[in-house]
Amino acid sequence: MASDTLTPEVEAAVKSAKDKLDAHTYEIVQWHFHESTGCPFWLEKKKEFNFDPLTEVKGYDDLKKFPLFEDEWLRGGPVRRWVPQAYADKPIYVFETGGTTGIPKSRIAIDDFRTDYSLFSETLPDKYFPKGSNWLMLGPSGPRRLRLAVEHLAQVRGGISFCIDLDPRWVVKLIKRGKMDELEAYKKHCIDQAITVLTAGHDVKCMFGTPKLIESLCLGLEDKGTTLADVGITGIFSGGTEFTPQWTRYCIEELFGGGPEESGIYMTPTYGNTLMGLACSKPVTPEDGYKISYYAPQPRAVTEVVSFDDPYQSVPYGETGRVKLTTLTKEFFVPGFLERDEGEREMPYLTYPWEGVSGVRPFHGFASSTTVGVY
C-alpha cells in the first residue's frame, strides 16, 4: 500500500477495512468447509487440496493457497452441490450467466441478491431516487438475477418495479448470424415496451438500464417528441462494460441535456455480475473527465487487478491488469475467479477504503470473441 500518498484518515480506514475483511474471510471459510455447514462441492473439493482450509486460512491473504476458481465448475449440475448444508431446507433460487456458448454458468442464491441491493440502496441519493417511486427494469429477463434484484431494490425503497421482456441469448444469436435488421427490430421491440410503461401514467421516476438501452430509449423518446425528463425519470442506475468516459459524457451532455442540476437526471454507473453482486462507482464528474472507478462491496466480495502473467500478483496503482474476483458470503464462496474484464488499479479512498478498478473493458486476451449484444 502506497501509504505516503494516503491521508492518515484514509490509512486508518484502510487498516480497519483490512481487519474486517480478514475476520470475515476466516468466518466464511470455516462455514463452507465445516461438515455441518459446508456445501457438498467444497467438502468434496477440499480432499484435493494440499492444505486444510479450516486450520490454515486465517485471513484474506491465505486465500492464495486455493487454486484459481474455474468457471467450468459452475457449468452443469447437480446444482444442489452448491447449497450449504445449513441452508438445505431454505427456498433456493438459481441464477444463470449468459449461456451463449453452451451450458450457462449457474449459481444458487437465497438472500444474497436482496442483501447486495439493500446495501446498494443506501448509496442512492433520495433527491433523484425518491422513496416510494416506481421503477422501470430495462434489462435482461429470464434466468438472471438482475430482474429480481431490481425488483427488490424498488420494493426496499417503497416502490414497484415494471419489467420488460428481453432475451439477450436471442440477441447474440442474431448478431452471430449477421441478422442486423432483425437485431434492430428486436431492440425496438424492447424499447417500445419501455416507452409504453413510461407513458402509461405509472409514476415511474427511477430505472435500471444498460448503456446501449438507455441510449436507444432516449432516441426512441426523441422520435416521439419527448425526453426522459419529460416522462418523469430522475434517477438511473446503470451497469455494463460499455460504460466508458466518452459514452458517459455523450449521455449526460447530449441525451440528458446536462448534469443533474441542469437536467434533473442523476445516473450512477455500477459494475456487477451474478457471482459478485454490485460494485459502486466513485462519483462521476466532468472535472475528472467522466472517469469511472468501481469499488467492490467488501467484505462480501473483493476485486483485485492482477498481472496478466501472474494472477496472484497485483499490479501497481494506475497500471493495467486483469480483474480477479473473490466472493465471500455464506451462500456462495468463490476464491480467485479471473473475470473476462481488465482495467486499471485504483487507490482506496475514504468512502471505499480498499482498492478499486477503472476503465473496465473486455479482457484483451479474448475481447474479439466476446459478444456484448444489447448490453
N, C-alpha and C positions, 0 to 999 in steps of 0.2 A: 504494500500500500504506500503510495507516494504521500506520506503524511505531511511533508513540508509544503504541499500545495492545498492542504485541508485546514480549515479553521479549527481551533481547539473544540468548539461546539460540535462540529461535524465529526471530528475524530472520536469524540466521546460517544456520539450516536452510532458510529460505525462499530465501535467495540461492543456496545450494548447489543446491537443487531446480530453481531457475530456470536456472542454468548447465547443469545436466544436461539439462533439457528443451530448451534452445537447441541443444546439441550433438546430441541425439537427433533433433530436428526436421530439422536440416541433413542428417544421415545418411539419414533416411527419404526426404526429398525427392530427394536425389541418387540413391537407389536406384530410386524409382518413375519418375524422369524421364530416366534414362540408357538409351540404346538397348540396352545389353547386359543390363540387369536389369529395366527397367520393364515395366508391363503395357500391352497394346495400347490400353486405354481412355485412360490418361493420356498415352501417347505421341501419340495422335491428338488428344486434347483440348487439349494444350499449343499446338497450332497456332492455336487461337482466342485465346490469351492475348496481352495487350499487354506481357508481361514474360517473362523467361526464368527459370523456376524453378531451373535449375542454377546460375545466377550471381547471382540476386537474392534468394534465400531463404537468409539466414544464421542465422536463429533463429526462435523461435515467433511473435513479433510480425509477422514478414514474411508469415505465412500469410494476413494480411488482404488481401494482393494477390490472392488467389484469389476467384472469385465464390463465393457460398454453394453448398454441395453440394445438389443437387436429388435428392429421393428417387426421382423418376421414372427417373433414370439406373440405378436398381437393379431396375426392373421389366422383365422380359423379357430376351432373350439377344442374342447368344450369351454364355453365362456365362463362357466361357474368355477373353473380352476383359479380365476382371479378374485373370487369372493372370499374375503377374510372369514375364518371360522366364526368369529364373534358376531358377524353380520349375516350368518347363513339364513336366518329367519326374516330378514328385512326385505321389503319390496325392492327389487333391483331393476335399474334401467340399463340398457346397452346403447352406447353412442358409437357411431362409426365415422371414420375419416373418409376422404374422397371416394375410394373404391373404383378409381378409373383404370387401374392396372391389375385386374384380377381380384382376389379376395380382399375386401377392405380390412383395414386395421380396426379393431373394436376394443372398447374399454367398458368396464362396468362402472356404474355410478349409483349412489344412493342420495346423498345430500351435498356432495362437493359443488355441484353447479349452483345450488342455492347459496351456499356459503360464499363462493367466489363472487357472485353477483351482488350479494348483500354488502360485501366489503367494497366492491366497486361503486355501489350506490352512494356510499359515504363520501366519495371523491367528486361527485357531480354537484355543480353549483345550482342551488334551488332557484335562483333567479331565471335561469334558462331551462332548467328541468323541473318545473313546478310540481310539488307534491300533489297527487290527485289527478294529474294529467294522464290522458290516454296515450298509447304508443302505437307506432307502426313498425312491424318487423319486416324489413325489406332485405331478405337474405335467404339462404338455403333452408328448405324444409326437409321433411323425411327423417332419416335416422341420425340426425346431427343434434348436438346438444344445444346449438345456438338458439333454436326456436324456443325450447323450454326455458333456457336461461334468460332470454329477453322477456319472456312472459313473467318469469319470477321477478325480474328487475322492475317491470311495470307494477306488478302486484305489491312488492315490498314498498314501493313509493306511493301506493294508494290508487293506482290506475289500472286500466285494462289494455291488453295488447291485441292489436289486429294484425293477423299474419297473412302474407301472400303465399301462393303455392309455387315453389321454384325447385326444379330438379337439376342441380349442377352436373350430374352424370350425363344427362341428355345433352347439355350444352357442350361438354367435352367431346362427346361422340360427333356432334355436328361439326365442331372445329376440325377434328381428325379426318372427317370425310370431306372437308372443304366446302361444306354447305353454308356459306356465309349469309346467303339470303334467308335461309331458314333460321340461322342464328339470330339475325336482326329481328325476324318475325317473333321468335320466342322471347327475346329481350323486351320487345314492345308489348307482348302479352303480359309479362311480369310488371312492367311499368304501368300498363293500363289498369291492372289490379290495384296497384298502389294509389294511382290518381283517383280511382273510384272510391277508395276508403277515405282519402284526404278531402274529397269534395262532397261527402255524404252527411256532413253535419255531426260527426262523431267527436268533435273537440279534441283532435289529436294534436298535441304540442311537441311530442318527443318522438324520436325514431332511431332505429338502427339501420344502417345501410353500408354496403361495401362502396369503395370509391367509384368504381365503374357504374354502379347502380344509382348512386347519388347524382353523378353527372347526368346520366340518362334521365333520371326523374326531373332534374332541373330543366333540361332541354325539352322534355315532354310537356311540362307545365308551361314553359315559354311558348310552345306551339299553340297552347290553348289560351294564351294571353294572360297568364297569371304566373306567380312565383311561389317558392317555398314559404316565404314570409307571408304572402297573401293568404295562403291556405292554413296558416297558423303555426307552422313549425318554428320553434325557438331553440330546441336542443337536439343535437345529433351526436350519437355515439357510433363511431365507425371503426372498421378494422380491415386489415388486409395488407399484403406486402406491396400492393400498388400505391401505398401511401408514400409519396415522395415529396420533398420540399417544393418541387416545381408544380406538382398537381395540387398540393395544398394551397399554394399561392394563387393558382388559377381558380380553384374552387372558391376560396374566400373572397378574392377581389373581383372575379368576373361572375361566377354563378350566384354567390350570395349577395354581392353588392357591397362588400366591406366587412370589417371585423365586427364582433358582437355589438360594440357600442353604436356602430353605424347601421348594420343590417338587422340587428335584433336576433341573429342566429349564432349560437356557440357550438363549435364542433370539437370533440375530443377524440384524437386517434388512440387506438389500442392495438396491441399485438397479442394474439392468443390462439389457442387451439384446444382440441379435445383432451390432450394429455396435460397441458399446463394450467389452464384457467385463463386468466386475463392479466396482462401486463399493462399498467397505466403509463401514459406519457407525461413527460415534463411539459408545462405549458408551452404551446407553440406560438411564437410571436414573430412579426415581421422584423423586429430588431435583431433576432437571432437567425435571420434568413430562413424562417419556417422550418428549421431543423427539428427532427422528431427523434426523441430519445425515450426508450421504453425501459421500465423497471418492473421486474417480476414481483409477484405477490409473496415475498418472503414472510415467514419461513415455509409456507405451503408449497412454494415452487422457487427454484433458483435457476437463473440463466447465467452462463459464463460465455465469454468469447475466447475461443481456444485456437491454438495454432493449427493450420491446415496439415502440418506434418506430425504433430503430437497432440492428440485430443486431451491429454492430461496436463497440458501446459497453457496457461492463459497468455494472451498476447499483451504487450504494454498498452496502457491507456492511449486511446486515439488511433491504435493500429487495427488492421482488419483481420478477422478470423471467422471461424465457423461458430454458429450458436449451438451450445450444448445445454440441454435441459435436464434438470432433476426435479421430479415430483415427489413430494413428501406429505401425503395425507394418510389417514388410517384406512381410507378406501382404496388407495392406489399408490404404489411405490415404484418409481421409475428412476433408477440411478444412472446418470450419464447417457442420455439419449442424444445423438447427433442429429440436429434439426436439418431440414432441407434449406436452411437460410444461412446467410452470412451478414456481417455488419461490423461496425466499429465499436470497440470497448469504451464505455463512458464512465466518468468518475462518479462516486457517490455524492449525494447532496442531502441536505437536512431532511427533506420530506421522505426521500427514499435513500437511507444511508447504506447502500450497497451498490455494487457495480451495475451499470445498465448497458444497453446496446442501441446504437443509432444506425441509420442508413440501411435498415433491414431490407434484404433483397434475396432472390433465389441464389442458392449456393452455386458458384460458377462451375463446379465440377459436373453438375448436370442441369444447369439452368436451361440449356437449349431443349431439353426433353421434358421440361415442366410445363404443363398446360394449365394456365390460371383460369381460363374461361370467364365466367361472369364476375369473378372476384376482382 
